[in-house]
Every structure is written in structure tokens, then in C-alpha cells.
Amino acid sequence: MKKRNKIIYWIVTGFLAFGMTAGGVQQFLQIGGYIEIIQNLGYPKYILPVLGIWKILGVIAILIPKYSLLKEWAYAGFFFAMSGAAVSHFANGEPFTEALSSLVLLLVTILSWYFRPDSRKIVSLQKST
């Protein structure tokens, strides 16, 4: 069972890393139609490089060994970014297909977090009584 979970973790984490890196680079460089998307949603253009750099840093945090607390923050950031993106599309009255990539990355974020190995989790320092 542990081996299966490890395989699932690396598959979904690889997909997550690829998706967030690709989106992050495109947002940072403001290419690939992101300017139009962000402006249609009512956000300012200057938010793109900020989102892009944070996504790239989040991928690094999730992939490097150790730093469990940093990983938790990265997962939380991905969760908020992707759920916020999906809600933004829905609130703007756009079709489901416009939010699909955000929803897929949201699901992959949750699966990567859930299946992460113990070595990538925060260990409590308190003793249970």
C-alpha cells in the first residue's frame, strides 16, 4: 500500500509541478493569453508576474527535500490560487470549460498533499498523553 501511495504521489506531484511551472512562467513573462484572461476577470495586469513567481517558488518548495512547513505553505498557496481562479471564472459568468484547468490543478494539489510521504509532512513535537 505504501509503494502505491508513493507512486500516486510522484505522478500527481509531477503533473502539479509541470502545470504550475508552465503557468508560472507564462504569467511571469505575461505570454500565452494570460493578459486577456486576467483582464476579463477584472484583475490588474501587474498581478501576473506576482502570481508567476510565487507559483515557481511553490514548485521548488514542494520538490526539494525537507522544509515541511514551507511545503505546507506552498500547498496552501496553490490551493488558494487555484480555487480562487475557478471561483473568479464562475463569478464572471464564464463557462465551466474556462475554469477546468484551475479545477484540475486544484484536484492535483489536493491529491499531492494527501499522498505526500511522511518525510514531507510536518512532525508534531508534542508528546501525546
N, C-alpha and C positions, 0 to 999 in steps of 0.2 A: 504494500500500500504506500509506503514512504517513497519508493522509487517512482511509482506512478505520479504522486503529487509533485515530485521534483521535476519530472518530465513536463507535466502540465505547467508548472511554474515557469520553466525556462522557455517554453513555447509562447505562452501568453506574454511573458515579460519581454521576449524578443520582439513580438508584434507591437507591444506598447512602446518599447524603445524606438523602434523604426518609425511608428506613427507620430510620436511626439517629436522626434528629431526632425523628420521631414516637415512637419507643420511648423516647428520652431524655427527652422532655417528659413522657410518661406515667409513666415511672419517677420522675422528679424530683418530680412532683406526686402520685405514688402513686395513679394512677387507671387505669382500663381493665383491671382484673383482675390487675394485677401483684402485689398483696399476696398474693393467694391462690396464684398461681403460685410466687412466691419462697418462701413458707412451705411449700408442698407439696414443694418441692425441698430443704427443710431449712435454708434460709438465713435470717438475721435480716432483719427489715423495714427496718432502718436502712441496709442496703446499697443500697436502691433509689435514693435521692437521689444517692448517690455515683456509681453507675453512670450515672444520668441525666445528671449534669453533665459527666462525662467523655465521654460519647457526643456531647453537644452541642459541647463544646470540640474533640473529634476531627473533627467535621464542619467546623467553622470552619477548623481546621488544614489539612484536605485541600483545601478550596475556595479559600483565599486563595493568591495567587501567592507565589513564593519559599519560604523556610523549608523546604528539602528534608529536613533532619534531623527537624524537627518532624513533617512528613508521614510519615516512616518510623515514628516513634513512634506516631502516630495509627493507621496501618495495623496495626502490631503489636498495639496495644490492641484494635482491632476484631477482629483475628484471634483473640486470646486470649479475649476476651469471648464471641464467637460460638461458637468451638469448645468453650469451657468450658460454655456454656449447653446445647449439643447433648449433650455428654457427661453433664451433670447430668441431663437428661431420660432418657437411655438408662440411666444407672446407677440411676435411681429406678424403672426398670421401666415407664416410660410409653410409649405407642405412638409410632411414628415420626412421626405427624402432629403431635404436641406439639413435636417438635424441628425440624419442617420450616422454620419461619420463621428459626430460628437458622442452619440449614444453607444456606438461600437467601442470607441476609446474609453468611455465611462465603464462599460462592462469589462473590458480588458484590464482596466485599472483595478477594479474590484477583485477580479479573478487573480491577478498577480499578487495583490496584497493578501488575499485569503490563502493562497497556496505557497506563500514565501516560506522558505525553510526556517527552522528555529534559529539558525545562525544569523538571520537577517531580521529577527524580532527583538523588541525591547525586553530585557530580562528585568523583572522586578527585584529590587534589592531587599525588600521586606520579607521577613520570615513569616510564614503562615502559622497560626497557633492552633 
